[in-house]
Amino acid sequence: GGEFLGKELAICRQAFCSVEIESTQKSRLQGEVAEVLTGMGIEFEEEYVDCYSGYSLDLLLKTPPSDASQDDTPHAADRTPPGSQPSDVAGTEPDKVPGAGSLSGFAGSPSHRQGSGGAHAVAIEVDGPSHYAVGTQTRLGRTVMKRRHVEQMGYDLRTLPYWEWDALETRMDKELYLRRLLHTTSIATPQVTPS
């Protein structure tokens, strides 16, 4: 009985992970974000695959922001950058998406989901147009569901919408945006001294 179910579960997980790995593609937008993070001295892993769930995360920071819990900006609860609207699915509140149940018992507690001091690992999802309904800023159901699952698994997920990134003109604007997205200026970044 249980042994057979365990084997089926393992086969399903392996299939899900392999499909997720095969379908991950680094976008132009993600490449730009990665380049700016690298220039800021922030270490991360691109296209990190959580082998427990099979989900791929665009950018998983290796050093979690140390003061994220002290952030008191209005967008802190959604981890959506300033100016963004927490999008929903077809007018449904984000916490009431049909069919999106709890993952209690699903997540486990792998150590990579926690940084030093018990802080949750920070992941950035770079959302291009394919994550939104055509001509809107409303997230698609699959995107909302993935976000919910990833957060329930213990990751501290930050979302970067394409239209906000595309509006930034200078490298300094992009660095400031990322600092705000991460809610910190305390991640160790190289200090540049004018010569």
N, C-alpha and C positions, 0 to 999 in steps of 0.2 A: 503494500500500500504506500506508505510514506516514502520508501526508498525510490519507488517508481516516480512519484510526484517530484522528488528532489532532482532526479535526472531530467525530467521534463523542464523543470524550472531552470536548470543549468543550460539546457539546450536553447531555451527561449532567451535567456540573458545573453548568451553568446551570439545568437542571431541578431538581437537588438543592438548590441555593442558593435558588431561588424557593419551593420547598415549605417549606424550613426557615424562610424569612422569613415566609411566610404563616401557618405554624403556631405562631409564637412569640406567646405571650401573657404579659403581665406579671401575675403573681398578686398577691393581697393580701399574702402573705408577702414576696414580692420587693419590693413597694412599701415595706413597713415596714423591711426591711433597708436599702434605698436611702435612705430618710429618715434613718435613724440614721447611716449612713456620711456623708451630706451634713452632718449636724449635727456630726460629728466632724472635718469639714474634709477628708475623703478624697475625692479626685476619681476618678471612674469613668465608664465608658460603659455604659449599660444596653442589653441585647439586642444586643450586639456580634456581628456575623456575620463569621466568618472566611471570606473569599471564596475562599481556596484550597481549603478543605474543605467549606464550606457549613454548618458547625456554628454554632449560635447559643450564645453564652455569656451567662448572666444578667447578670453584672457583671464588667467588665474594668477593673481598677484602672489609673489613669494613672501612679501613683507606686508602684513595687514596694516591699514592706517591705525595709528595709536589713539587718536582722539575722536574717532567716529561716534562713539557713544556719547560724547559731550556736545554733539551738534544740536543746535536748537533752531535750525532753519526750518521753514514751513514744509519743505519737501523731504525732510529726513525720513519720515515714516515710509514713504514709497521708494526712497533712494532714486528718485527721478531728479535730474538736474533742474536748476532754476529755469523757469519759463515753460517747462513741460507740463502737460496735463496727464495725470494718470489715466491712460486710455482704458476703455473697457471693450467688451464684445457686444456688438449690436445693442447698445443701450443697457446692458446688464452690468450691475456693479461688479468690480473685479473680484470681490469675495463671494459672489453668488453666481459664478459661471456654471451653467448646467453640466452635470456629470463630472465636476471636478471635486472629488471627495478628498478626504484626508489621506495622507501617506503614513499615518502612524503605524509603526511596525515595519514599514518599508525601508526607512532611511538608514537604520543602524547608526553607528557613530565612528566611522573611520577617522583616524587621527589626522589625515590630510585636510579635513574640513575645519580644523582648528589650528590657529596660529599660536604664537607664544602668549602665555597668560590666559589661555582659554578663549581668545578672540576667534571669531569665525573667519574662515578663509574668505577673502574678498575676490569676487569674480566680476568681470565686466562683459556684458553682452552688447555687441555693436550691432544695432538693428537697422538694416537697410530697408528699402521700400518693400521687399518681399515679406516683411513681418507685419505689414499694415494693410488694411482694406484699401483698394485702389482709390486714390484721390483723397484719402483721409489720414488722420493721425490716430485711427482706431486700430489697436493691436488685433491680429487674428487670434482665433481661439487656440490654435496650436502653440502660439507664442505665449499667450497668457498661461496655458496649462504647464508648459515647460518652466516658466518663471516660478509658478507656484510650487511645482515639484522640487526644483533646485533649492528654493528657499526653505522648504520643509525638510530637505536633506541636511540643512545646516549651513549652507553657504550664505554669505552676505553679498547679495546680487545687486549690481548697479547696472542701469540701462542707459545706453547712449544712442538716442535717435538720430538718424541720418540728417534730418533737416536742420537740427541744431548745429551739428558738426560742420555741415556744408556752409552755414552762415558765418562761420569764423574765418577771418581773413588772414591773420598773422599767426606765426608760431607762438608768440607770447599769448595771444588770445586762446589758442588751443591748450597751452600748458595751464593757464588760469582756469579754463573750463574743466580740465581733468582734475585739477586740485579741488575744485568745488564739487565735482562728481564724487570724488573720493572723500570729501568732507575733511580734508586735512591739508596742512602745509608742513606737517612734521615728518613725513616720509623722508628718509635721508636722501637728499638730492645734492649733487655737486654744486658748490658755490662758485660762481664765476666772478672773478675780481677784474675790474677794468684795468688795462695796462697803460 
